Amino acid sequence: MRIAPSIARVLRPPAAGAGARWIALGMAGLAVWSVAMPTLLGAALGLWLDESWPRTHSWTLLLLLAGLALGALNAWHWRLCQRRAMHAGPPRDDD
């Protein structure tokens, strides 16, 4: 089984020193953005819908929560794939 290059990069042992901290910070930032972007996009779409078609319920709140849930599922799925790749063993080039 061949592992995607982005996952193979994560599986390499981190460099010693300050570089490892930046790698960890980058990975945390990736998880934050995978939740923040769908949430913000949902809120923006909800604001536009509230302005265009006013209703008794708030599109903004509904789509903000939907974006948050979608982002959380996205981050969970990404983390699950990372965990599977880490426990699958070293990448092989014979596949």
PDB file of N, CA, C and O in Angstrom, chain B, residues numbered from 101:
ATOM      1  N   MET B 101       0.851  -1.178   0.000  1.00  0.00           N
ATOM      2  CA  MET B 101       0.000   0.000   0.000  1.00  0.00           C
ATOM      3  C   MET B 101       0.891   1.234   0.000  1.00  0.00           C
ATOM      4  O   MET B 101       1.823   1.325   0.800  1.00  0.00           O
ATOM      5  N   ARG B 102       0.622   2.161  -0.867  1.00  0.00           N
ATOM      6  CA  ARG B 102       1.415   3.377  -0.962  1.00  0.00           C
ATOM      7  C   ARG B 102       0.716   4.495  -0.200  1.00  0.00           C
ATOM      8  O   ARG B 102      -0.498   4.665  -0.310  1.00  0.00           O
ATOM      9  N   ILE B 103       1.480   5.250   0.566  1.00  0.00           N
ATOM     10  CA  ILE B 103       0.942   6.346   1.369  1.00  0.00           C
ATOM     11  C   ILE B 103       1.117   7.647   0.615  1.00  0.00           C
ATOM     12  O   ILE B 103       2.142   7.878  -0.026  1.00  0.00           O
ATOM     13  N   ALA B 104       0.103   8.497   0.700  1.00  0.00           N
ATOM     14  CA  ALA B 104       0.157   9.794   0.038  1.00  0.00           C
ATOM     15  C   ALA B 104       1.362  10.594   0.531  1.00  0.00           C
ATOM     16  O   ALA B 104       1.742  10.476   1.696  1.00  0.00           O
ATOM     17  N   PRO B 105       1.971  11.408  -0.342  1.00  0.00           N
ATOM     18  CA  PRO B 105       3.167  12.166   0.058  1.00  0.00           C
ATOM     19  C   PRO B 105       2.934  13.078   1.259  1.00  0.00           C
ATOM     20  O   PRO B 105       3.832  13.242   2.085  1.00  0.00           O
ATOM     21  N   SER B 106       1.747  13.674   1.371  1.00  0.00           N
ATOM     22  CA  SER B 106       1.499  14.565   2.505  1.00  0.00           C
ATOM     23  C   SER B 106       1.490  13.789   3.817  1.00  0.00           C
ATOM     24  O   SER B 106       1.965  14.296   4.833  1.00  0.00           O
ATOM     25  N   ILE B 107       0.967  12.587   3.814  1.00  0.00           N
ATOM     26  CA  ILE B 107       0.952  11.771   5.030  1.00  0.00           C
ATOM     27  C   ILE B 107       2.347  11.239   5.309  1.00  0.00           C
ATOM     28  O   ILE B 107       2.748  11.147   6.469  1.00  0.00           O
ATOM     29  N   ALA B 108       3.102  10.883   4.258  1.00  0.00           N
ATOM     30  CA  ALA B 108       4.459  10.387   4.462  1.00  0.00           C
ATOM     31  C   ALA B 108       5.327  11.452   5.115  1.00  0.00           C
ATOM     32  O   ALA B 108       6.188  11.130   5.933  1.00  0.00           O
ATOM     33  N   ARG B 109       5.112  12.721   4.763  1.00  0.00           N
ATOM     34  CA  ARG B 109       5.856  13.812   5.373  1.00  0.00           C
ATOM     35  C   ARG B 109       5.571  13.896   6.869  1.00  0.00           C
ATOM     36  O   ARG B 109       6.473  14.159   7.664  1.00  0.00           O
ATOM     37  N   VAL B 110       4.318  13.672   7.247  1.00  0.00           N
ATOM     38  CA  VAL B 110       3.931  13.737   8.650  1.00  0.00           C
ATOM     39  C   VAL B 110       4.530  12.565   9.421  1.00  0.00           C
ATOM     40  O   VAL B 110       4.865  12.705  10.597  1.00  0.00           O
ATOM     41  N   LEU B 111       4.666  11.416   8.773  1.00  0.00           N
ATOM     42  CA  LEU B 111       5.154  10.224   9.458  1.00  0.00           C
ATOM     43  C   LEU B 111       6.656  10.258   9.710  1.00  0.00           C
ATOM     44  O   LEU B 111       7.151   9.527  10.568  1.00  0.00           O
ATOM     45  N   ARG B 112       7.392  11.096   8.974  1.00  0.00           N
ATOM     46  CA  ARG B 112       8.830  11.208   9.216  1.00  0.00           C
ATOM     47  C   ARG B 112       9.075  11.762  10.606  1.00  0.00           C
ATOM     48  O   ARG B 112       8.311  12.607  11.074  1.00  0.00           O
ATOM     49  N   PRO B 113      10.115  11.309  11.271  1.00  0.00           N
ATOM     50  CA  PRO B 113      10.404  11.873  12.596  1.00  0.00           C
ATOM     51  C   PRO B 113      10.727  13.362  12.462  1.00  0.00           C
ATOM     52  O   PRO B 113      11.445  13.751  11.541  1.00  0.00           O
ATOM     53  N   PRO B 114      10.216  14.188  13.351  1.00  0.00           N
ATOM     54  CA  PRO B 114      10.468  15.620  13.250  1.00  0.00           C
ATOM     55  C   PRO B 114      11.921  15.948  13.543  1.00  0.00           C
ATOM     56  O   PRO B 114      12.594  15.244  14.296  1.00  0.00           O
ATOM     57  N   ALA B 115      12.387  17.012  12.946  1.00  0.00           N
ATOM     58  CA  ALA B 115      13.748  17.475  13.194  1.00  0.00           C
ATOM     59  C   ALA B 115      13.855  17.990  14.627  1.00  0.00           C
ATOM     60  O   ALA B 115      12.879  18.481  15.195  1.00  0.00           O
ATOM     61  N   ALA B 116      15.012  17.875  15.185  1.00  0.00           N
ATOM     62  CA  ALA B 116      15.216  18.353  16.552  1.00  0.00           C
ATOM     63  C   ALA B 116      15.268  19.870  16.565  1.00  0.00           C
ATOM     64  O   ALA B 116      15.643  20.497  15.574  1.00  0.00           O
ATOM     65  N   GLY B 117      14.892  20.449  17.679  1.00  0.00           N
ATOM     66  CA  GLY B 117      15.011  21.893  17.834  1.00  0.00           C
ATOM     67  C   GLY B 117      13.732  22.633  17.517  1.00  0.00           C
ATOM     68  O   GLY B 117      12.629  22.097  17.623  1.00  0.00           O
ATOM     69  N   ALA B 118      13.914  23.885  17.122  1.00  0.00           N
ATOM     70  CA  ALA B 118      12.773  24.768  16.896  1.00  0.00           C
ATOM     71  C   ALA B 118      11.944  24.341  15.692  1.00  0.00           C
ATOM     72  O   ALA B 118      10.756  24.659  15.625  1.00  0.00           O
ATOM     73  N   GLY B 119      12.534  23.637  14.750  1.00  0.00           N
ATOM     74  CA  GLY B 119      11.794  23.196  13.570  1.00  0.00           C
ATOM     75  C   GLY B 119      10.629  22.288  13.913  1.00  0.00           C
ATOM     76  O   GLY B 119       9.573  22.354  13.285  1.00  0.00           O
ATOM     77  N   ALA B 120      10.826  21.438  14.914  1.00  0.00           N
ATOM     78  CA  ALA B 120       9.758  20.524  15.329  1.00  0.00           C
ATOM     79  C   ALA B 120       8.577  21.291  15.905  1.00  0.00           C
ATOM     80  O   ALA B 120       7.425  20.892  15.735  1.00  0.00           O
ATOM     81  N   ARG B 121       8.867  22.385  16.584  1.00  0.00           N
ATOM     82  CA  ARG B 121       7.772  23.196  17.138  1.00  0.00           C
ATOM     83  C   ARG B 121       6.944  23.824  16.031  1.00  0.00           C
ATOM     84  O   ARG B 121       5.719  23.893  16.123  1.00  0.00           O
ATOM     85  N   TRP B 122       7.617  24.282  14.984  1.00  0.00           N
ATOM     86  CA  TRP B 122       6.888  24.888  13.868  1.00  0.00           C
ATOM     87  C   TRP B 122       6.033  23.857  13.138  1.00  0.00           C
ATOM     88  O   TRP B 122       4.935  24.167  12.675  1.00  0.00           O
ATOM     89  N   ILE B 123       6.543  22.628  13.040  1.00  0.00           N
ATOM     90  CA  ILE B 123       5.766  21.562  12.402  1.00  0.00           C
ATOM     91  C   ILE B 123       4.503  21.277  13.216  1.00  0.00           C
ATOM     92  O   ILE B 123       3.414  21.148  12.657  1.00  0.00           O
ATOM     93  N   ALA B 124       4.656  21.181  14.537  1.00  0.00           N
ATOM     94  CA  ALA B 124       3.499  20.929  15.406  1.00  0.00           C
ATOM     95  C   ALA B 124       2.511  22.085  15.342  1.00  0.00           C
ATOM     96  O   ALA B 124       1.299  21.868  15.330  1.00  0.00           O
ATOM     97  N   LEU B 125       3.020  23.312  15.302  1.00  0.00           N
ATOM     98  CA  LEU B 125       2.147  24.472  15.204  1.00  0.00           C
ATOM     99  C   LEU B 125       1.395  24.485  13.868  1.00  0.00           C
ATOM    100  O   LEU B 125       0.218  24.839  13.808  1.00  0.00           O
ATOM    101  N   GLY B 126       2.084  24.099  12.819  1.00  0.00           N
ATOM    102  CA  GLY B 126       1.434  24.027  11.509  1.00  0.00           C
ATOM    103  C   GLY B 126       0.333  22.981  11.468  1.00  0.00           C
ATOM    104  O   GLY B 126      -0.720  23.211  10.873  1.00  0.00           O
ATOM    105  N   MET B 127       0.567  21.831  12.095  1.00  0.00           N
ATOM    106  CA  MET B 127      -0.453  20.780  12.129  1.00  0.00           C
ATOM    107  C   MET B 127      -1.665  21.222  12.940  1.00  0.00           C
ATOM    108  O   MET B 127      -2.801  20.925  12.569  1.00  0.00           O
ATOM    109  N   ALA B 128      -1.431  21.929  14.044  1.00  0.00           N
ATOM    110  CA  ALA B 128      -2.543  22.440  14.847  1.00  0.00           C
ATOM    111  C   ALA B 128      -3.310  23.494  14.052  1.00  0.00           C
ATOM    112  O   ALA B 128      -4.539  23.538  14.104  1.00  0.00           O
ATOM    113  N   GLY B 129      -2.594  24.335  13.321  1.00  0.00           N
ATOM    114  CA  GLY B 129      -3.241  25.347  12.488  1.00  0.00           C
ATOM    115  C   GLY B 129      -4.104  24.735  11.407  1.00  0.00           C
ATOM    116  O   GLY B 129      -5.173  25.256  11.090  1.00  0.00           O
ATOM    117  N   LEU B 130      -3.646  23.630  10.839  1.00  0.00           N
ATOM    118  CA  LEU B 130      -4.428  22.938   9.821  1.00  0.00           C
ATOM    119  C   LEU B 130      -5.751  22.436  10.392  1.00  0.00           C
ATOM    120  O   LEU B 130      -6.791  22.540   9.742  1.00  0.00           O
ATOM    121  N   ALA B 131      -5.711  21.894  11.598  1.00  0.00           N
ATOM    122  CA  ALA B 131      -6.939  21.416  12.239  1.00  0.00           C
ATOM    123  C   ALA B 131      -7.881  22.577  12.543  1.00  0.00           C
ATOM    124  O   ALA B 131      -9.094  22.454  12.375  1.00  0.00           O
ATOM    125  N   VAL B 132      -7.326  23.707  12.990  1.00  0.00           N
ATOM    126  CA  VAL B 132      -8.162  24.875  13.291  1.00  0.00           C
ATOM    127  C   VAL B 132      -8.824  25.397  12.022  1.00  0.00           C
ATOM    128  O   VAL B 132     -10.019  25.694  12.020  1.00  0.00           O
ATOM    129  N   TRP B 133      -8.055  25.511  10.944  1.00  0.00           N
ATOM    130  CA  TRP B 133      -8.630  26.026   9.697  1.00  0.00           C
ATOM    131  C   TRP B 133      -9.680  25.083   9.117  1.00  0.00           C
ATOM    132  O   TRP B 133     -10.640  25.539   8.495  1.00  0.00           O
ATOM    133  N   SER B 134      -9.511  23.777   9.311  1.00  0.00           N
ATOM    134  CA  SER B 134     -10.500  22.839   8.771  1.00  0.00           C
ATOM    135  C   SER B 134     -11.837  22.961   9.488  1.00  0.00           C
ATOM    136  O   SER B 134     -12.861  22.537   8.952  1.00  0.00           O
ATOM    137  N   VAL B 135     -11.846  23.534  10.691  1.00  0.00           N
ATOM    138  CA  VAL B 135     -13.093  23.786  11.417  1.00  0.00           C
ATOM    139  C   VAL B 135     -13.568  25.218  11.177  1.00  0.00           C
ATOM    140  O   VAL B 135     -14.763  25.457  11.000  1.00  0.00           O
ATOM    141  N   ALA B 136     -12.634  26.170  11.172  1.00  0.00           N
ATOM    142  CA  ALA B 136     -13.000  27.584  11.078  1.00  0.00           C
ATOM    143  C   ALA B 136     -13.581  27.959   9.721  1.00  0.00           C
ATOM    144  O   ALA B 136     -14.551  28.714   9.657  1.00  0.00           O
ATOM    145  N   MET B 137     -13.014  27.450   8.642  1.00  0.00           N
ATOM    146  CA  MET B 137     -13.477  27.866   7.316  1.00  0.00           C
ATOM    147  C   MET B 137     -14.934  27.468   7.035  1.00  0.00           C
ATOM    148  O   MET B 137     -15.708  28.325   6.610  1.00  0.00           O
ATOM    149  N   PRO B 138     -15.342  26.212   7.251  1.00  0.00           N
ATOM    150  CA  PRO B 138     -16.757  25.896   7.023  1.00  0.00           C
ATOM    151  C   PRO B 138     -17.701  26.684   7.936  1.00  0.00           C
ATOM    152  O   PRO B 138     -18.814  27.029   7.540  1.00  0.00           O
ATOM    153  N   THR B 139     -17.243  26.966   9.166  1.00  0.00           N
ATOM    154  CA  THR B 139     -18.063  27.739  10.100  1.00  0.00           C
ATOM    155  C   THR B 139     -18.265  29.159   9.591  1.00  0.00           C
ATOM    156  O   THR B 139     -19.388  29.662   9.573  1.00  0.00           O
ATOM    157  N   LEU B 140     -17.179  29.805   9.177  1.00  0.00           N
ATOM    158  CA  LEU B 140     -17.277  31.170   8.667  1.00  0.00           C
ATOM    159  C   LEU B 140     -18.051  31.242   7.360  1.00  0.00           C
ATOM    160  O   LEU B 140     -18.828  32.173   7.148  1.00  0.00           O
ATOM    161  N   LEU B 141     -17.847  30.268   6.486  1.00  0.00           N
ATOM    162  CA  LEU B 141     -18.601  30.248   5.227  1.00  0.00           C
ATOM    163  C   LEU B 141     -20.091  30.035   5.481  1.00  0.00           C
ATOM    164  O   LEU B 141     -20.927  30.651   4.819  1.00  0.00           O
ATOM    165  N   GLY B 142     -20.422  29.179   6.423  1.00  0.00           N
ATOM    166  CA  GLY B 142     -21.826  28.969   6.770  1.00  0.00           C
ATOM    167  C   GLY B 142     -22.461  30.226   7.340  1.00  0.00           C
ATOM    168  O   GLY B 142     -23.602  30.554   7.015  1.00  0.00           O
ATOM    169  N   ALA B 143     -21.719  30.933   8.194  1.00  0.00           N
ATOM    170  CA  ALA B 143     -22.243  32.178   8.763  1.00  0.00           C
ATOM    171  C   ALA B 143     -22.426  33.239   7.688  1.00  0.00           C
ATOM    172  O   ALA B 143     -23.426  33.956   7.685  1.00  0.00           O
ATOM    173  N   ALA B 144     -21.456  33.341   6.770  1.00  0.00           N
ATOM    174  CA  ALA B 144     -21.566  34.333   5.688  1.00  0.00           C
ATOM    175  C   ALA B 144     -22.754  34.031   4.784  1.00  0.00           C
ATOM    176  O   ALA B 144     -23.495  34.941   4.414  1.00  0.00           O
ATOM    177  N   LEU B 145     -22.943  32.772   4.427  1.00  0.00           N
ATOM    178  CA  LEU B 145     -24.095  32.400   3.607  1.00  0.00           C
ATOM    179  C   LEU B 145     -25.394  32.653   4.352  1.00  0.00           C
ATOM    180  O   LEU B 145     -26.378  33.092   3.757  1.00  0.00           O
ATOM    181  N   GLY B 146     -25.403  32.378   5.653  1.00  0.00           N
ATOM    182  CA  GLY B 146     -26.593  32.634   6.465  1.00  0.00           C
ATOM    183  C   GLY B 146     -26.933  34.109   6.540  1.00  0.00           C
ATOM    184  O   GLY B 146     -28.106  34.476   6.470  1.00  0.00           O
ATOM    185  N   LEU B 147     -25.922  34.967   6.682  1.00  0.00           N
ATOM    186  CA  LEU B 147     -26.169  36.416   6.684  1.00  0.00           C
ATOM    187  C   LEU B 147     -26.768  36.873   5.362  1.00  0.00           C
ATOM    188  O   LEU B 147     -27.696  37.682   5.336  1.00  0.00           O
ATOM    189  N   TRP B 148     -26.230  36.347   4.267  1.00  0.00           N
ATOM    190  CA  TRP B 148     -26.750  36.721   2.951  1.00  0.00           C
ATOM    191  C   TRP B 148     -28.200  36.257   2.788  1.00  0.00           C
ATOM    192  O   TRP B 148     -29.038  36.995   2.270  1.00  0.00           O
ATOM    193  N   LEU B 149     -28.490  35.038   3.230  1.00  0.00           N
ATOM    194  CA  LEU B 149     -29.862  34.528   3.130  1.00  0.00           C
ATOM    195  C   LEU B 149     -30.818  35.334   4.014  1.00  0.00           C
ATOM    196  O   LEU B 149     -31.949  35.606   3.610  1.00  0.00           O
ATOM    197  N   ASP B 150     -30.372  35.718   5.221  1.00  0.00           N
ATOM    198  CA  ASP B 150     -31.218  36.534   6.098  1.00  0.00           C
ATOM    199  C   ASP B 150     -31.528  37.892   5.476  1.00  0.00           C
ATOM    200  O   ASP B 150     -32.630  38.416   5.643  1.00  0.00           O
ATOM    201  N   GLU B 151     -30.561  38.464   4.759  1.00  0.00           N
ATOM    202  CA  GLU B 151     -30.785  39.750   4.091  1.00  0.00           C
ATOM    203  C   GLU B 151     -31.693  39.588   2.877  1.00  0.00           C
ATOM    204  O   GLU B 151     -32.544  40.439   2.618  1.00  0.00           O
ATOM    205  N   SER B 152     -31.517  38.508   2.139  1.00  0.00           N
ATOM    206  CA  SER B 152     -32.265  38.310   0.889  1.00  0.00           C
ATOM    207  C   SER B 152     -33.685  37.820   1.125  1.00  0.00           C
ATOM    208  O   SER B 152     -34.622  38.338   0.519  1.00  0.00           O
ATOM    209  N   TRP B 153     -33.859  36.844   1.984  1.00  0.00           N
ATOM    210  CA  TRP B 153     -35.159  36.244   2.241  1.00  0.00           C
ATOM    211  C   TRP B 153     -35.414  36.174   3.743  1.00  0.00           C
ATOM    212  O   TRP B 153     -35.171  35.133   4.353  1.00  0.00           O
ATOM    213  N   PRO B 154     -35.892  37.240   4.344  1.00  0.00           N
ATOM    214  CA  PRO B 154     -36.152  37.210   5.795  1.00  0.00           C
ATOM    215  C   PRO B 154     -37.235  36.181   6.143  1.00  0.00           C
ATOM    216  O   PRO B 154     -38.270  36.114   5.479  1.00  0.00           O
ATOM    217  N   ARG B 155     -36.998  35.408   7.150  1.00  0.00           N
ATOM    218  CA  ARG B 155     -37.942  34.385   7.639  1.00  0.00           C
ATOM    219  C   ARG B 155     -38.077  34.532   9.149  1.00  0.00           C
ATOM    220  O   ARG B 155     -37.466  35.408   9.760  1.00  0.00           O
ATOM    221  N   THR B 156     -38.880  33.665   9.732  1.00  0.00           N
ATOM    222  CA  THR B 156     -39.048  33.694  11.188  1.00  0.00           C
ATOM    223  C   THR B 156     -37.860  33.071  11.910  1.00  0.00           C
ATOM    224  O   THR B 156     -37.612  33.380  13.076  1.00  0.00           O
ATOM    225  N   HIS B 157     -37.121  32.193  11.226  1.00  0.00           N
ATOM    226  CA  HIS B 157     -35.947  31.583  11.845  1.00  0.00           C
ATOM    227  C   HIS B 157     -34.680  32.203  11.262  1.00  0.00           C
ATOM    228  O   HIS B 157     -34.711  32.808  10.190  1.00  0.00           O
ATOM    229  N   SER B 158     -33.587  32.049  11.964  1.00  0.00           N
ATOM    230  CA  SER B 158     -32.319  32.651  11.556  1.00  0.00           C
ATOM    231  C   SER B 158     -31.499  31.686  10.708  1.00  0.00           C
ATOM    232  O   SER B 158     -31.061  30.639  11.184  1.00  0.00           O
ATOM    233  N   TRP B 159     -31.300  32.055   9.447  1.00  0.00           N
ATOM    234  CA  TRP B 159     -30.442  31.262   8.581  1.00  0.00           C
ATOM    235  C   TRP B 159     -28.996  31.318   9.076  1.00  0.00           C
ATOM    236  O   TRP B 159     -28.252  30.344   8.964  1.00  0.00           O
ATOM    237  N   THR B 160     -28.613  32.463   9.621  1.00  0.00           N
ATOM    238  CA  THR B 160     -27.236  32.634  10.074  1.00  0.00           C
ATOM    239  C   THR B 160     -26.890  31.626  11.163  1.00  0.00           C
ATOM    240  O   THR B 160     -25.863  30.951  11.087  1.00  0.00           O
ATOM    241  N   LEU B 161     -27.737  31.528  12.164  1.00  0.00           N
ATOM    242  CA  LEU B 161     -27.478  30.598  13.253  1.00  0.00           C
ATOM    243  C   LEU B 161     -27.495  29.148  12.766  1.00  0.00           C
ATOM    244  O   LEU B 161     -26.641  28.347  13.146  1.00  0.00           O
ATOM    245  N   LEU B 162     -28.470  28.824  11.928  1.00  0.00           N
ATOM    246  CA  LEU B 162     -28.592  27.466  11.417  1.00  0.00           C
ATOM    247  C   LEU B 162     -27.364  27.071  10.606  1.00  0.00           C
ATOM    248  O   LEU B 162     -26.805  25.995  10.817  1.00  0.00           O
ATOM    249  N   LEU B 163     -26.939  27.926   9.681  1.00  0.00           N
ATOM    250  CA  LEU B 163     -25.797  27.584   8.833  1.00  0.00           C
ATOM    251  C   LEU B 163     -24.469  27.697   9.568  1.00  0.00           C
ATOM    252  O   LEU B 163     -23.510  27.012   9.213  1.00  0.00           O
ATOM    253  N   LEU B 164     -24.397  28.544  10.580  1.00  0.00           N
ATOM    254  CA  LEU B 164     -23.198  28.600  11.413  1.00  0.00           C
ATOM    255  C   LEU B 164     -23.008  27.274  12.134  1.00  0.00           C
ATOM    256  O   LEU B 164     -21.902  26.733  12.165  1.00  0.00           O
ATOM    257  N   LEU B 165     -24.071  26.754  12.707  1.00  0.00           N
ATOM    258  CA  LEU B 165     -23.996  25.458  13.401  1.00  0.00           C
ATOM    259  C   LEU B 165     -23.730  24.307  12.428  1.00  0.00           C
ATOM    260  O   LEU B 165     -22.992  23.376  12.751  1.00  0.00           O
ATOM    261  N   ALA B 166     -24.329  24.374  11.243  1.00  0.00           N
ATOM    262  CA  ALA B 166     -24.081  23.342  10.232  1.00  0.00           C
ATOM    263  C   ALA B 166     -22.622  23.382   9.778  1.00  0.00           C
ATOM    264  O   ALA B 166     -22.000  22.334   9.608  1.00  0.00           O
ATOM    265  N   GLY B 167     -22.069  24.588   9.581  1.00  0.00           N
ATOM    266  CA  GLY B 167     -20.660  24.712   9.209  1.00  0.00           C
ATOM    267  C   GLY B 167     -19.740  24.215  10.300  1.00  0.00           C
ATOM    268  O   GLY B 167     -18.725  23.579  10.017  1.00  0.00           O
ATOM    269  N   LEU B 168     -20.083  24.496  11.540  1.00  0.00           N
ATOM    270  CA  LEU B 168     -19.285  24.017  12.670  1.00  0.00           C
ATOM    271  C   LEU B 168     -19.295  22.487  12.728  1.00  0.00           C
ATOM    272  O   LEU B 168     -18.256  21.864  12.943  1.00  0.00           O
ATOM    273  N   ALA B 169     -20.457  21.894  12.537  1.00  0.00           N
ATOM    274  CA  ALA B 169     -20.553  20.426  12.548  1.00  0.00           C
ATOM    275  C   ALA B 169     -19.776  19.822  11.380  1.00  0.00           C
ATOM    276  O   ALA B 169     -19.071  18.828  11.553  1.00  0.00           O
ATOM    277  N   LEU B 170     -19.900  20.413  10.201  1.00  0.00           N
ATOM    278  CA  LEU B 170     -19.167  19.925   9.041  1.00  0.00           C
ATOM    279  C   LEU B 170     -17.661  20.046   9.257  1.00  0.00           C
ATOM    280  O   LEU B 170     -16.908  19.131   8.925  1.00  0.00           O
ATOM    281  N   GLY B 171     -17.225  21.166   9.808  1.00  0.00           N
ATOM    282  CA  GLY B 171     -15.804  21.348  10.093  1.00  0.00           C
ATOM    283  C   GLY B 171     -15.285  20.369  11.129  1.00  0.00           C
ATOM    284  O   GLY B 171     -14.177  19.851  10.989  1.00  0.00           O
ATOM    285  N   ALA B 172     -16.067  20.108  12.163  1.00  0.00           N
ATOM    286  CA  ALA B 172     -15.653  19.149  13.181  1.00  0.00           C
ATOM    287  C   ALA B 172     -15.551  17.739  12.594  1.00  0.00           C
ATOM    288  O   ALA B 172     -14.621  16.999  12.916  1.00  0.00           O
ATOM    289  N   LEU B 173     -16.494  17.369  11.743  1.00  0.00           N
ATOM    290  CA  LEU B 173     -16.415  16.066  11.071  1.00  0.00           C
ATOM    291  C   LEU B 173     -15.200  15.994  10.158  1.00  0.00           C
ATOM    292  O   LEU B 173     -14.542  14.957  10.075  1.00  0.00           O
ATOM    293  N   ASN B 174     -14.904  17.087   9.478  1.00  0.00           N
ATOM    294  CA  ASN B 174     -13.741  17.145   8.607  1.00  0.00           C
ATOM    295  C   ASN B 174     -12.458  16.957   9.400  1.00  0.00           C
ATOM    296  O   ASN B 174     -11.600  16.172   8.997  1.00  0.00           O
ATOM    297  N   ALA B 175     -12.307  17.654  10.514  1.00  0.00           N
ATOM    298  CA  ALA B 175     -11.117  17.521  11.360  1.00  0.00           C
ATOM    299  C   ALA B 175     -11.019  16.121  11.953  1.00  0.00           C
ATOM    300  O   ALA B 175      -9.926  15.561  12.038  1.00  0.00           O
ATOM    301  N   TRP B 176     -12.135  15.559  12.358  1.00  0.00           N
ATOM    302  CA  TRP B 176     -12.140  14.205  12.920  1.00  0.00           C
ATOM    303  C   TRP B 176     -11.705  13.191  11.864  1.00  0.00           C
ATOM    304  O   TRP B 176     -10.904  12.301  12.146  1.00  0.00           O
ATOM    305  N   HIS B 177     -12.233  13.327  10.651  1.00  0.00           N
ATOM    306  CA  HIS B 177     -11.872  12.416   9.562  1.00  0.00           C
ATOM    307  C   HIS B 177     -10.389  12.538   9.223  1.00  0.00           C
ATOM    308  O   HIS B 177      -9.715  11.528   9.020  1.00  0.00           O
ATOM    309  N   TRP B 178      -9.875  13.770   9.160  1.00  0.00           N
ATOM    310  CA  TRP B 178      -8.469  13.991   8.864  1.00  0.00           C
ATOM    311  C   TRP B 178      -7.594  13.345   9.941  1.00  0.00           C
ATOM    312  O   TRP B 178      -6.595  12.698   9.627  1.00  0.00           O
ATOM    313  N   ARG B 179      -7.968  13.522  11.198  1.00  0.00           N
ATOM    314  CA  ARG B 179      -7.200  12.942  12.303  1.00  0.00           C
ATOM    315  C   ARG B 179      -7.262  11.414  12.276  1.00  0.00           C
ATOM    316  O   ARG B 179      -6.271  10.748  12.573  1.00  0.00           O
ATOM    317  N   LEU B 180      -8.417  10.863  11.924  1.00  0.00           N
ATOM    318  CA  LEU B 180      -8.557   9.414  11.831  1.00  0.00           C
ATOM    319  C   LEU B 180      -7.656   8.862  10.732  1.00  0.00           C
ATOM    320  O   LEU B 180      -7.020   7.826  10.920  1.00  0.00           O
ATOM    321  N   CYS B 181      -7.593   9.539   9.590  1.00  0.00           N
ATOM    322  CA  CYS B 181      -6.710   9.108   8.498  1.00  0.00           C
ATOM    323  C   CYS B 181      -5.249   9.182   8.922  1.00  0.00           C
ATOM    324  O   CYS B 181      -4.460   8.302   8.578  1.00  0.00           O
ATOM    325  N   GLN B 182      -4.881  10.226   9.666  1.00  0.00           N
ATOM    326  CA  GLN B 182      -3.511  10.358  10.156  1.00  0.00           C
ATOM    327  C   GLN B 182      -3.168   9.207  11.104  1.00  0.00           C
ATOM    328  O   GLN B 182      -2.084   8.629  11.023  1.00  0.00           O
ATOM    329  N   ARG B 183      -4.083   8.885  11.984  1.00  0.00           N
ATOM    330  CA  ARG B 183      -3.840   7.810  12.948  1.00  0.00           C
ATOM    331  C   ARG B 183      -3.695   6.467  12.237  1.00  0.00           C
ATOM    332  O   ARG B 183      -2.810   5.680  12.574  1.00  0.00           O
ATOM    333  N   ARG B 184      -4.563   6.198  11.251  1.00  0.00           N
ATOM    334  CA  ARG B 184      -4.454   4.941  10.500  1.00  0.00           C
ATOM    335  C   ARG B 184      -3.118   4.855   9.778  1.00  0.00           C
ATOM    336  O   ARG B 184      -2.480   3.802   9.769  1.00  0.00           O
ATOM    337  N   ALA B 185      -2.694   5.956   9.175  1.00  0.00           N
ATOM    338  CA  ALA B 185      -1.429   5.959   8.445  1.00  0.00           C
ATOM    339  C   ALA B 185      -0.246   5.760   9.389  1.00  0.00           C
ATOM    340  O   ALA B 185       0.729   5.104   9.021  1.00  0.00           O
ATOM    341  N   MET B 186      -0.316   6.309  10.583  1.00  0.00           N
ATOM    342  CA  MET B 186       0.780   6.160  11.543  1.00  0.00           C
ATOM    343  C   MET B 186       0.895   4.724  12.029  1.00  0.00           C
ATOM    344  O   MET B 186       1.999   4.246  12.290  1.00  0.00           O
ATOM    345  N   HIS B 187      -0.233   4.028  12.153  1.00  0.00           N
ATOM    346  CA  HIS B 187      -0.215   2.662  12.661  1.00  0.00           C
ATOM    347  C   HIS B 187      -0.088   1.624  11.555  1.00  0.00           C
ATOM    348  O   HIS B 187       0.005   0.429  11.838  1.00  0.00           O
ATOM    349  N   ALA B 188      -0.082   2.061  10.302  1.00  0.00           N
ATOM    350  CA  ALA B 188       0.016   1.118   9.188  1.00  0.00           C
ATOM    351  C   ALA B 188       1.451   0.645   8.975  1.00  0.00           C
ATOM    352  O   ALA B 188       1.673  -0.353   8.289  1.00  0.00           O
ATOM    353  N   GLY B 189       2.414   1.337   9.542  1.00  0.00           N
ATOM    354  CA  GLY B 189       3.803   0.967   9.352  1.00  0.00           C
ATOM    355  C   GLY B 189       4.479   1.889   8.368  1.00  0.00           C
ATOM    356  O   GLY B 189       3.853   2.807   7.838  1.00  0.00           O
ATOM    357  N   PRO B 190       5.757   1.651   8.118  1.00  0.00           N
ATOM    358  CA  PRO B 190       6.484   2.536   7.216  1.00  0.00           C
ATOM    359  C   PRO B 190       5.992   2.381   5.778  1.00  0.00           C
ATOM    360  O   PRO B 190       5.534   1.306   5.390  1.00  0.00           O
ATOM    361  N   PRO B 191       6.087   3.454   4.986  1.00  0.00           N
ATOM    362  CA  PRO B 191       5.642   3.366   3.591  1.00  0.00           C
ATOM    363  C   PRO B 191       6.529   2.427   2.791  1.00  0.00           C
ATOM    364  O   PRO B 191       7.741   2.368   2.996  1.00  0.00           O
ATOM    365  N   ARG B 192       5.905   1.692   1.874  1.00  0.00           N
ATOM    366  CA  ARG B 192       6.649   0.779   1.010  1.00  0.00           C
ATOM    367  C   ARG B 192       6.568   1.298  -0.405  1.00  0.00           C
ATOM    368  O   ARG B 192       5.548   1.854  -0.813  1.00  0.00           O
ATOM    369  N   ASP B 193       7.647   1.119  -1.159  1.00  0.00           N
ATOM    370  CA  ASP B 193       7.678   1.587  -2.541  1.00  0.00           C
ATOM    371  C   ASP B 193       7.398   0.469  -3.540  1.00  0.00           C
ATOM    372  O   ASP B 193       7.385   0.724  -4.744  1.00  0.00           O
ATOM    373  N   ASP B 194       7.174  -0.754  -3.082  1.00  0.00           N
ATOM    374  CA  ASP B 194       6.995  -1.881  -4.000  1.00  0.00           C
ATOM    375  C   ASP B 194       5.581  -1.974  -4.562  1.00  0.00           C
ATOM    376  O   ASP B 194       5.360  -2.781  -5.465  1.00  0.00           O
ATOM    377  N   ASP B 195       4.612  -1.197  -4.083  1.00  0.00           N
ATOM    378  CA  ASP B 195       3.221  -1.255  -4.587  1.00  0.00           C
ATOM    379  C   ASP B 195       3.062  -0.395  -5.798  1.00  0.00           C
ATOM    380  O   ASP B 195       1.969  -0.316  -6.359  1.00  0.00           O
TER     381      ASP B 195
END
